[in-house]
Each structure stands twice: as C-alpha cells, then as structure tokens.
Amino acid sequence: MRSLFSSTRVAVLGLLLSTATPVLAQVPLNPANPPAATDTTHKYENPTGVPTTAKQPFFKSKLFRAVAIPAVLIGYGAYTFNGNGFYTNQEAQRDIHRIFPSSQSRVADILIFVPYLELGAVALAGVESHSDRINTLLIIAKSEAIMLGSTYIVKALSHEERPDGSDNLSFPSGHTAQAFLAASIVHTEFRDKSQWYGIGAYTVATSVAVLRMVVDKHWQSDVVAGAGFGILSAHLAYLTHRNRWGRKSIGRDVGIVPTFYGNTPGLCLTWRPSK
C-alpha cells in the first residue's frame, strides 16, 4: 500500500515538473539582458479598431479654394457697380485716361485668345500638361459654356450702360472673362512645370482688362467682375470634370505636329493610346 502511495506521489511530481518545464524554459538565462518591455502607449487610442478621419475645415476644401478669389473679384465688382464704392468707376476711368489716352484700338479682340495660343505652343513644345489633350479640350468647352452663360445672364439683368454709351451690356466684361478663363486654364495645366506660364497668361489677361477701359467699353467694376467670372468658370469646370486632379485619364492622347506634304507645310493630327 505504501509502495502504491509512493508511486502515486512520484507520478504527480513528474507531471508537475513536466508542466512547469516550458515555463521555466522561457526564463532568460542571462538576467543582465532582460527582454524589451512592450510599448502600450497607444494601446487604447482606438479601441474599436474603426479607422477615424478628421473632418477637413471648409476653408481648406477644394471648393473654398476654387471660389475664394473669384468671389472677392465679383464682390468688388458688385460693390463698385453703377458708381458706388470708395473708389468709384468714374474716378477709375479718369485715372486710366491720365495714363493712357482714349483709343479705339481693337487689340483686346486678339489678346483674349493669346493664352490659348500659349497653351497650344507649350504643349507642342513637348511640355507635359496636367490633363491629357482630350480632357483639356473638354475642360475648355465646359469652361466656355459656363462663362458665356453666366456673363450673358448677368449682362441682361444688370443693364449697365457702357462708358461710351453704345449699349447697356457693360457689366461684366466678356472680353476680360474670356482672357482670365484661358489664363486660369494655362496656370492649372502647367503650374507643376513652371509658374511663369501662368504669370505670362495672367499678364496678357490683365492687359485685356486695362485696354477695355482705355477704349471706354467698360468700367472698373466690369473688368474686375469679369476676371472673377472667368476664373470661376475655369475652376468649376475642373471641379466637375470626371478626370479632375489625380484621376486616371480616359486612355487616349491627341497630338498636333508640323509636317510637309511635298513642298507645302501643314499639320498632322495624331491619335494614340496613352501609356
């Protein structure tokens, strides 16, 4: 009986030792190099495991950045409309003619398309634009539709007389809106390459605005608001376009290269898949 009891104790002791062996094996043999403590600093920051996204302030949104500057320009134009404001249209017209004599020049009729010529020339020179050729043309078409529709409606509603008295379609300036629309597209397409493309286009657009006042076709309120309508139209076209910033192109690219047919110079239209 005693022998059986002793055998039982030996068996129980052996079982306890065999169970404890893995635990003892985890104890480091060199106490001078203990294992690094687990970092639990951020353990309970997101206990649910659901990703959290902070709400972006409105003033940092694309919509705010798109409408902020045009809103200021259109707002100033409305503020000085019909001779109002701290610097009236009549005062601005007087100061313009102190610098530039009254003229009947039609240069502005040509300058409004110079930014588009710059856009085409830079593209033909091989500088990569932000959008592919097809999407750039679609954005231009959409911008033009927005600008022409909005300026025509406002002209009909405002019924402001031009400085030369020729009609009552002065506010806002369509020429200025056209020039700044084209300049805004040039700036957006090539600003990642160089800011000078946009600076050149906006300089031409500003010249158009000044010339429209020099020839007595528009007041200062007209040209400032016209610049706002032009920029806003381009920004809205980009914001509502399917292939806006960061989107994949539709997969086609169009190019125009100079060529010769015998001894006759011409242009060759190319259409190829984008890589």
C-alpha positions as a Markdown table, in Angstrom:
| # | Residue | x | y | z |
|---|---|---|---|---|
| 1 | Met | 0.0 | 0.0 | 0.0 |
| 2 | Arg | 2.8 | 2.3 | 1.0 |
| 3 | Ser | 4.6 | 1.4 | -2.3 |
| 4 | Leu | 1.5 | 2.4 | -4.3 |
| 5 | Phe | 1.2 | 5.7 | -2.4 |
| 6 | Ser | 4.8 | 6.4 | -3.1 |
| 7 | Ser | 4.5 | 5.6 | -6.8 |
| 8 | Thr | 1.5 | 7.9 | -7.0 |
| 9 | Arg | 3.4 | 10.8 | -5.4 |
| 10 | Val | 6.3 | 10.2 | -7.9 |
| 11 | Ala | 3.9 | 10.3 | -10.8 |
| 12 | Val | 2.2 | 13.5 | -9.6 |
| 13 | Leu | 5.6 | 15.2 | -9.1 |
| 14 | Gly | 6.7 | 14.1 | -12.5 |
| 15 | Leu | 3.5 | 15.6 | -14.1 |
| 16 | Leu | 4.1 | 18.9 | -12.3 |
| 17 | Leu | 7.7 | 19.1 | -13.4 |
| 18 | Ser | 6.8 | 18.3 | -17.0 |
| 19 | Thr | 4.1 | 21.0 | -16.9 |
| 20 | Ala | 6.5 | 23.6 | -15.5 |
| 21 | Thr | 9.3 | 22.9 | -17.8 |
| 22 | Pro | 8.1 | 25.1 | -20.8 |
| 23 | Val | 7.5 | 28.0 | -18.4 |
| 24 | Leu | 11.0 | 27.6 | -16.9 |
| 25 | Ala | 12.4 | 27.4 | -20.3 |
| 26 | Gln | 11.1 | 30.9 | -21.1 |
| 27 | Val | 13.1 | 32.5 | -18.3 |
| 28 | Pro | 16.2 | 34.2 | -19.8 |
| 29 | Leu | 19.5 | 32.6 | -19.0 |
| 30 | Asn | 21.2 | 35.9 | -18.8 |
| 31 | Pro | 19.4 | 38.3 | -16.4 |
| 32 | Ala | 21.7 | 41.2 | -17.5 |
| 33 | Asn | 19.8 | 41.4 | -20.8 |
| 34 | Pro | 16.1 | 41.4 | -20.0 |
| 35 | Pro | 13.6 | 41.4 | -22.9 |
| 36 | Ala | 12.4 | 44.8 | -24.0 |
| 37 | Ala | 9.1 | 46.0 | -22.4 |
| 38 | Thr | 6.1 | 46.0 | -24.7 |
| 39 | Asp | 5.1 | 49.6 | -25.8 |
| 40 | Thr | 1.5 | 50.1 | -24.7 |
| 41 | Thr | 1.4 | 53.9 | -25.1 |
| 42 | His | -1.0 | 53.9 | -28.0 |
| 43 | Lys | -2.9 | 50.7 | -27.0 |
| 44 | Tyr | -6.2 | 52.4 | -26.2 |
| 45 | Glu | -6.2 | 55.3 | -28.7 |
| 46 | Asn | -8.6 | 53.5 | -31.0 |
| 47 | Pro | -10.0 | 50.5 | -29.0 |
| 48 | Thr | -12.8 | 49.8 | -31.6 |
| 49 | Gly | -10.3 | 49.4 | -34.4 |
| 50 | Val | -12.5 | 51.5 | -36.7 |
| 51 | Pro | -10.5 | 54.0 | -38.8 |
| 52 | Thr | -11.2 | 57.6 | -37.9 |
| 53 | Thr | -10.9 | 60.5 | -40.3 |
| 54 | Ala | -10.8 | 64.1 | -39.1 |
| 55 | Lys | -13.3 | 66.4 | -40.8 |
| 56 | Gln | -11.4 | 68.9 | -43.0 |
| 57 | Pro | -12.2 | 72.6 | -42.4 |
| 58 | Phe | -14.2 | 74.2 | -45.1 |
| 59 | Phe | -11.6 | 76.8 | -45.8 |
| 60 | Lys | -9.1 | 74.0 | -46.7 |
| 61 | Ser | -11.5 | 72.3 | -49.1 |
| 62 | Lys | -11.2 | 72.3 | -52.9 |
| 63 | Leu | -14.5 | 74.1 | -53.2 |
| 64 | Phe | -13.4 | 77.0 | -51.0 |
| 65 | Arg | -10.0 | 77.3 | -52.8 |
| 66 | Ala | -11.8 | 77.3 | -56.1 |
| 67 | Val | -14.3 | 80.1 | -55.3 |
| 68 | Ala | -12.5 | 82.3 | -52.8 |
| 69 | Ile | -10.6 | 84.6 | -55.2 |
| 70 | Pro | -13.3 | 84.8 | -57.8 |
| 71 | Ala | -15.8 | 85.6 | -55.1 |
| 72 | Val | -13.6 | 88.5 | -53.9 |
| 73 | Leu | -13.3 | 89.9 | -57.5 |
| 74 | Ile | -17.0 | 89.5 | -58.3 |
| 75 | Gly | -17.9 | 91.0 | -54.9 |
| 76 | Tyr | -15.7 | 94.1 | -55.5 |
| 77 | Gly | -17.2 | 94.5 | -59.0 |
| 78 | Ala | -20.7 | 94.4 | -57.5 |
| 79 | Tyr | -19.6 | 96.8 | -54.7 |
| 80 | Thr | -18.4 | 99.4 | -57.2 |
| 81 | Phe | -21.2 | 98.8 | -59.6 |
| 82 | Asn | -23.1 | 101.8 | -61.0 |
| 83 | Gly | -20.7 | 104.4 | -59.5 |
| 84 | Asn | -20.7 | 103.0 | -55.9 |
| 85 | Gly | -17.8 | 102.3 | -53.5 |
| 86 | Phe | -14.9 | 104.2 | -52.0 |
| 87 | Tyr | -13.2 | 104.3 | -55.4 |
| 88 | Thr | -15.9 | 104.9 | -58.0 |
| 89 | Asn | -16.0 | 103.8 | -61.6 |
| 90 | Gln | -15.8 | 107.4 | -62.7 |
| 91 | Glu | -12.7 | 108.0 | -60.6 |
| 92 | Ala | -11.0 | 104.9 | -62.0 |
| 93 | Gln | -11.9 | 105.9 | -65.6 |
| 94 | Arg | -10.4 | 109.4 | -65.0 |
| 95 | Asp | -7.2 | 107.9 | -63.6 |
| 96 | Ile | -6.9 | 105.4 | -66.5 |
| 97 | His | -7.1 | 108.2 | -69.1 |
| 98 | Arg | -4.4 | 110.2 | -67.2 |
| 99 | Ile | -2.1 | 107.3 | -68.0 |
| 100 | Phe | -3.4 | 106.1 | -71.3 |
| 101 | Pro | -5.1 | 108.4 | -73.9 |
| 102 | Ser | -8.5 | 107.4 | -75.1 |
| 103 | Ser | -8.2 | 104.9 | -78.0 |
| 104 | Gln | -10.3 | 102.9 | -80.4 |
| 105 | Ser | -7.8 | 100.1 | -80.7 |
| 106 | Arg | -9.1 | 96.5 | -81.2 |
| 107 | Val | -6.0 | 94.8 | -79.9 |
| 108 | Ala | -8.0 | 93.3 | -77.0 |
| 109 | Asp | -10.1 | 91.4 | -79.5 |
| 110 | Ile | -7.0 | 89.4 | -80.4 |
| 111 | Leu | -5.3 | 89.3 | -77.0 |
| 112 | Ile | -8.2 | 87.4 | -75.4 |
| 113 | Phe | -7.1 | 84.2 | -77.3 |
| 114 | Val | -3.3 | 84.6 | -76.7 |
| 115 | Pro | -3.4 | 82.4 | -73.5 |
| 116 | Tyr | -4.9 | 79.6 | -75.6 |
| 117 | Leu | -2.1 | 80.1 | -78.2 |
| 118 | Glu | 0.4 | 79.8 | -75.3 |
| 119 | Leu | -1.4 | 76.6 | -74.1 |
| 120 | Gly | -1.1 | 75.1 | -77.6 |
| 121 | Ala | 2.5 | 76.2 | -78.2 |
| 122 | Val | 3.8 | 74.9 | -74.9 |
| 123 | Ala | 2.0 | 71.6 | -75.5 |
| 124 | Leu | 3.5 | 71.3 | -79.0 |
| 125 | Ala | 6.9 | 72.0 | -77.5 |
| 126 | Gly | 6.6 | 68.8 | -75.5 |
| 127 | Val | 5.9 | 70.1 | -72.1 |
| 128 | Glu | 3.5 | 67.7 | -70.3 |
| 129 | Ser | 0.3 | 69.3 | -69.2 |
| 130 | His | -1.7 | 68.3 | -66.1 |
| 131 | Ser | -4.5 | 66.8 | -68.2 |
| 132 | Asp | -4.2 | 64.9 | -71.4 |
| 133 | Arg | -5.2 | 66.6 | -74.6 |
| 134 | Ile | -8.8 | 65.3 | -74.8 |
| 135 | Asn | -9.6 | 66.2 | -71.3 |
| 136 | Thr | -8.1 | 69.7 | -71.7 |
| 137 | Leu | -10.3 | 70.3 | -74.7 |
| 138 | Leu | -13.4 | 69.1 | -72.7 |
| 139 | Ile | -12.5 | 71.3 | -69.8 |
| 140 | Ile | -12.1 | 74.3 | -72.2 |
| 141 | Ala | -15.5 | 73.6 | -73.7 |
| 142 | Lys | -17.2 | 73.3 | -70.3 |
| 143 | Ser | -15.5 | 76.5 | -69.1 |
| 144 | Glu | -16.6 | 78.4 | -72.1 |
| 145 | Ala | -20.2 | 77.3 | -71.7 |
| 146 | Ile | -20.2 | 78.3 | -68.0 |
| 147 | Met | -18.6 | 81.7 | -68.7 |
| 148 | Leu | -20.7 | 82.6 | -71.7 |
| 149 | Gly | -24.0 | 81.6 | -70.0 |
| 150 | Ser | -23.2 | 83.4 | -66.7 |
| 151 | Thr | -21.9 | 86.6 | -68.2 |
| 152 | Tyr | -24.8 | 86.9 | -70.7 |
| 153 | Ile | -27.4 | 86.4 | -67.9 |
| 154 | Val | -25.7 | 89.0 | -65.6 |
| 155 | Lys | -25.3 | 91.5 | -68.5 |
| 156 | Ala | -29.1 | 91.2 | -69.3 |
| 157 | Leu | -30.0 | 91.6 | -65.6 |
| 158 | Ser | -27.6 | 94.4 | -64.7 |
| 159 | His | -28.5 | 96.6 | -67.7 |
| 160 | Glu | -25.5 | 98.9 | -67.1 |
| 161 | Glu | -24.6 | 101.5 | -69.7 |
| 162 | Arg | -21.1 | 101.4 | -71.2 |
| 163 | Pro | -18.8 | 104.4 | -70.7 |
| 164 | Asp | -19.1 | 105.3 | -74.4 |
| 165 | Gly | -22.9 | 104.9 | -74.2 |
| 166 | Ser | -23.0 | 102.4 | -77.0 |
| 167 | Asp | -25.4 | 99.9 | -75.2 |
| 168 | Asn | -26.5 | 98.7 | -71.8 |
| 169 | Leu | -24.4 | 95.5 | -71.6 |
| 170 | Ser | -21.4 | 96.7 | -69.7 |
| 171 | Phe | -21.4 | 94.6 | -66.6 |
| 172 | Pro | -19.4 | 92.3 | -66.5 |
| 173 | Ser | -16.8 | 92.5 | -69.2 |
| 174 | Gly | -17.0 | 89.5 | -71.5 |
| 175 | His | -13.5 | 90.1 | -73.0 |
| 176 | Thr | -11.9 | 90.1 | -69.6 |
| 177 | Ala | -13.8 | 87.0 | -68.5 |
| 178 | Gln | -12.6 | 85.2 | -71.7 |
| 179 | Ala | -9.0 | 86.2 | -71.1 |
| 180 | Phe | -8.9 | 85.3 | -67.5 |
| 181 | Leu | -10.6 | 82.0 | -68.2 |
| 182 | Ala | -7.9 | 81.0 | -70.7 |
| 183 | Ala | -5.2 | 82.2 | -68.3 |
| 184 | Ser | -6.6 | 80.1 | -65.5 |
| 185 | Ile | -6.5 | 77.0 | -67.6 |
| 186 | Val | -2.9 | 77.7 | -68.6 |
| 187 | His | -2.0 | 78.2 | -65.0 |
| 188 | Thr | -3.7 | 75.0 | -63.9 |
| 189 | Glu | -2.2 | 72.8 | -66.7 |
| 190 | Phe | 1.4 | 73.9 | -66.3 |
| 191 | Arg | 1.8 | 75.2 | -62.7 |
| 192 | Asp | 3.6 | 72.0 | -61.8 |
| 193 | Lys | 6.2 | 72.6 | -64.5 |
| 194 | Ser | 6.7 | 76.4 | -64.0 |
| 195 | Gln | 4.7 | 79.3 | -62.5 |
| 196 | Trp | 5.9 | 81.5 | -65.4 |
| 197 | Tyr | 3.4 | 80.0 | -67.8 |
| 198 | Gly | 0.6 | 81.2 | -65.6 |
| 199 | Ile | 2.3 | 84.6 | -64.9 |
| 200 | Gly | 2.6 | 85.2 | -68.6 |
| 201 | Ala | -1.1 | 84.3 | -69.3 |
| 202 | Tyr | -2.4 | 86.4 | -66.4 |
| 203 | Thr | -0.3 | 89.4 | -67.6 |
| 204 | Val | -2.0 | 89.2 | -71.0 |
| 205 | Ala | -5.4 | 88.9 | -69.4 |
| 206 | Thr | -4.7 | 91.9 | -67.2 |
| 207 | Ser | -3.7 | 93.9 | -70.3 |
| 208 | Val | -7.1 | 93.0 | -71.9 |
| 209 | Ala | -8.9 | 94.4 | -68.8 |
| 210 | Val | -6.9 | 97.6 | -69.0 |
| 211 | Leu | -7.5 | 98.0 | -72.7 |
| 212 | Arg | -11.2 | 97.6 | -72.3 |
| 213 | Met | -11.2 | 100.6 | -70.0 |
| 214 | Val | -8.9 | 102.6 | -72.3 |
| 215 | Val | -11.3 | 102.2 | -75.3 |
| 216 | Asp | -14.2 | 103.2 | -73.0 |
| 217 | Lys | -16.1 | 99.9 | -73.3 |
| 218 | His | -16.0 | 99.0 | -69.7 |
| 219 | Trp | -15.9 | 100.4 | -66.2 |
| 220 | Gln | -13.5 | 99.1 | -63.5 |
| 221 | Ser | -16.4 | 97.2 | -61.9 |
| 222 | Asp | -17.0 | 95.4 | -65.2 |
| 223 | Val | -13.4 | 94.2 | -65.7 |
| 224 | Val | -12.8 | 93.2 | -62.1 |
| 225 | Ala | -16.0 | 91.2 | -62.0 |
| 226 | Gly | -15.2 | 89.8 | -65.5 |
| 227 | Ala | -11.9 | 88.5 | -64.2 |
| 228 | Gly | -13.8 | 86.8 | -61.4 |
| 229 | Phe | -16.3 | 85.2 | -63.7 |
| 230 | Gly | -13.6 | 83.9 | -66.0 |
| 231 | Ile | -11.5 | 82.3 | -63.2 |
| 232 | Leu | -14.6 | 80.9 | -61.5 |
| 233 | Ser | -15.8 | 79.3 | -64.8 |
| 234 | Ala | -12.5 | 77.5 | -65.2 |
| 235 | His | -12.4 | 76.3 | -61.6 |
| 236 | Leu | -15.9 | 75.0 | -61.7 |
| 237 | Ala | -15.1 | 73.1 | -64.9 |
| 238 | Tyr | -12.2 | 71.4 | -63.3 |
| 239 | Leu | -14.1 | 70.6 | -60.1 |
| 240 | Thr | -17.0 | 69.0 | -62.0 |
| 241 | His | -14.8 | 67.2 | -64.6 |
| 242 | Arg | -14.7 | 63.4 | -64.4 |
| 243 | Asn | -10.9 | 63.3 | -64.8 |
| 244 | Arg | -10.1 | 66.1 | -62.4 |
| 245 | Trp | -6.9 | 66.2 | -60.2 |
| 246 | Gly | -5.4 | 62.8 | -59.6 |
| 247 | Arg | -7.9 | 60.8 | -61.8 |
| 248 | Lys | -6.8 | 58.4 | -64.4 |
| 249 | Ser | -7.0 | 59.6 | -68.0 |
| 250 | Ile | -9.5 | 58.1 | -70.4 |
| 251 | Gly | -6.7 | 56.4 | -72.3 |
| 252 | Arg | -6.3 | 58.4 | -75.4 |
| 253 | Asp | -4.0 | 61.3 | -76.4 |
| 254 | Val | -4.1 | 63.7 | -79.2 |
| 255 | Gly | -1.1 | 65.5 | -80.7 |
| 256 | Ile | -0.5 | 68.0 | -83.5 |
| 257 | Val | 2.9 | 68.1 | -85.2 |
| 258 | Pro | 4.1 | 70.3 | -88.1 |
| 259 | Thr | 4.7 | 68.4 | -91.3 |
| 260 | Phe | 5.2 | 68.8 | -95.0 |
| 261 | Tyr | 3.1 | 67.5 | -97.9 |
| 262 | Gly | 5.7 | 67.8 | -100.7 |
| 263 | Asn | 6.7 | 71.4 | -100.5 |
| 264 | Thr | 3.6 | 72.5 | -98.7 |
| 265 | Pro | 3.8 | 73.0 | -94.9 |
| 266 | Gly | 0.9 | 71.6 | -92.8 |
| 267 | Leu | -0.2 | 70.0 | -89.6 |
| 268 | Cys | -0.5 | 66.3 | -88.8 |
| 269 | Leu | -3.1 | 65.2 | -86.2 |
| 270 | Thr | -2.1 | 62.1 | -84.2 |
| 271 | Trp | -4.3 | 59.9 | -82.1 |
| 272 | Arg | -2.7 | 57.3 | -79.9 |
| 273 | Pro | -3.4 | 55.3 | -76.7 |
| 274 | Ser | -1.9 | 56.8 | -73.6 |
| 275 | Lys | 0.6 | 54.7 | -71.7 |
